[in-house]
Amino acid sequence: MKKQYTKINNLSVSNELLSFVNNELLKDTKISPESFWSGFDKASHELAYRNKELIQIREDLQKKIDNWHIKNKGNEINLEEYKKFLKKIGYLKEVGPDFKIKTKNVDEEITSIAGPQLVVPIMNERYALNAANARWMSLYDSLYGTDIIKSEEGGSERYDPLRGQEVIKYVREFLDKHIPIDGTSWKNISGLRVKNGGLIIDKNDLEYKLKDIKKFIGHRGDVQKPSGIILKNNRLHIEIIINPRAFSAAHDIAGISDVILESAVSTICDNEDSVAAVDAEDKVICYRNWLELMKGNLKTTFIKNGKKLERKLNPDRSYISKDGKGLKLHGRSLLLVRNVGHLMTNPAITLKDGSEIPEGIMDAFITSAACLHDIKRKGNSRTGSIYIVKPKMHGPDETAFTDLIFTKVEEVLELERYTCKIGIMDEERRTSSNLKECIRTLENRVFFINTGFLDRTGDEIHTSMEAGPMIKKGEMKSAKWINAYENNNVDIGLQCGLSGKAQIGKGMWAMPDKMADMMEQKTNHLDAGANCAWVPSPTAAALHALHYHEIDIFKKQKELQNRKATKLDDLLTIPIADRPNWSIQEINSEISNSAQTLLGYVVRWIDQGVGCSKVPDINNIGLMEDRATLRISSQHIANWIHHGICTSKQVLEIMKKMAKIVDEQNKNDKLYHNMSPNFDKSIAFKAACDLVFHGRSQPSGYTEPLLHLNRLIKKD
């Protein structure tokens, strides 16, 4: 069906988007539709030209790098010569003098509270609400439903009392470790009450106190029989729920029915890698959900166990402080919004020359305009700031361009300069190599830097495509460059004064069913100096929150400030296979694993518009797949084909074989369209193959152009 557009000044705007902006987005704000569209029209035409220029620079640099590797083929890479070359072409910038960021009016969830950061597709309103409400999570429930607790009934819908006891034991041990009682254990107590502003712990007619009495900050209910006790450790809150009548307290002499953890301190509402938004219809869904979050009105209804349920945003939490006054704590996660990068355009709006608007420019104005409602009510940001996460920027010129975009946004929306804060995704090689100068361009706006190691790996492969065959995907995490990349991000962040002013973040845990493994491994992000790290679900947020009780991140960051700086040489070391003498079986296994997850993700993206999927790998482990993981898989196979590790014919045969397996995995999905046996008729299968066989020619190895193209074909 042909989309209807309306001419507004020099813009042609989809009627669906126009109606949303005029009748919903700007309603009850001081910005009139006439003022908005006039300013947007002028700004977008000014910015679009520079946007196009920057994308062309990416292409020009890539061609020069490709030619350098082709010229030096067969020779060991001389890092000094390589660096000289990168400086000559403008890929590496001169490093300027030391400086500290100047970002102001930043909320405490960013500056002083270290904790998990959720990432949620904004297109799904139920998921978005779950994430916003994941600030406070039941530790009992989070443990019971995961592989952290072992029991025969694991995975069963029936309640297992032994499993329940293991949960209680785990929680009591956690409390003993971080909120210790002077003289006894949480396992043995018989009651809790408040006396003279302090917490009294009862056991066999004896009274005990906490070793650190300052960790008790308030309660709910009557002092003699409180319904809740609120504690604080490493700036994170813990609430002990006391309800002797509850099922979970049936065998608890103290009547403790649950322990609630402050969990997802902040949440990224994602318009990018985890959504499939390709036109005005899709973008309006994303924008409307974000708008309703900013207004505090987002609701959804759903059927569960035959009952109709409503979900909405949780209120703030109320307590009585230890001095007898009212105590309020934020009830929801601090919400950030991730815009798209500079590459893609969108047909929702066309410019005066008929070209599509750069999607990142459209996102900037519309997602920021939605925040006008929050600035008025201060339900999300108490400081009146707007938090934009900006991905896929290549170097300081592009981060400077982002600063310019949001300067224009502030002018059009009549906002104070630097209201819009920017989170820099350090996920492209040219940004990693020039991180200090990238931060400098945004020194008045930056509120976080984050290592997006998935996209970063995809860019590592694509940038050095001509250098030689890459090591196996599984070996990438132990490669010299990635360790240097992760450390450099922290080193530069600390050097630029981010500690106590902004977040230094680490990437996603991609195995949502492997929580025991997460608990063992993800503490590494804190040891590395990150004051937030990404999680894929509210449950993962609750469990990862436990790590932040273990380590005082700000103390850790002070320790790391004195370590030896990361070497640029290590960061620029290309992960080429030294002697790629793999067996046919090894090669086929590597390709099969990539093909399976690639196909499993693409088929749902193209056919159903699902932007983030849990896809089983070759070992049947469910992995969270998004465009970043797709970028790695497609670029890796493309690299191996290009260097003769495998053939296109070999890969196609594997793709067809794995497509059948993916079809079988999805046989119970009524909305699923089989790729086999009619491969030629499957748009999704063709798209997956194009991502591999045309991977070298895709801009920066990104998957968006082909995904968007084929999704639009499918929708028509």
Buried (B, 14 or more C-beta within 10 A) or exposed (E): EEBEBEEBBEBBBBEBBBBBBBEBBBEEBEBEBEBBBBBBBBBBBEBBEBBBEBBEBBEEBBEBBBEBBEEBEEEEBEBEEBBEBBEEEBBBBEEEEEEEBEBEBBBEBBBEBBBBBBBBBBBBBEBBBBBBBBBBBBBBBBBBBBBBBEBEBEEEEEEBEEBBEBBBEBBBEBBBEBBBBEEBBBEBBBBBBBEEEEBBBBBEEEEBBBEBEEBBBBBBBEBEEBBBBBBBBBBBBBBBBBBBEBEBBEEBEBBBBBBBBBBBBBBBBBBBBBBBBBBBBBBBBBBBBBBBBBBBEBEBEEEEEEEEEEBBBBEEBEBBBBEEEEBEBBBBBBBBBBBBBBBBBBBBBBBBEEEBBBBBBBBBBBBBBBBBBBBBEEBBBBBBBBBBBBBBBBBBBBBBBBBBBBBBBBEBBEBEEBBBBBBBBBBBBBBBBBBBBBBBBBBBBBBBBBBBBBBBBBBBBBBBBBBBBBBBBEEBEEBBBBBBBBBBBBBBBBBBBBBEBBBBBBBBBBBBBBBBBBBEEBBEBBEBBBBBBBBBBBBBBBBBBBBBBBBBBBEBBBEBEEEEEBBBEBBBBBBBBEEBEBEEEEBBBBBBBBBBBBBBBBBBBBBBBBBBBBBBBBEEEBBBBBBBBBBBBBBBBBBBBBBEBBEEEBBBEBBBBBBBBBBEBBEEEEEBBBBBEEBEEBBBBBBBBBBBBEBBEBBBBBBBBBBBBBBEEBEE
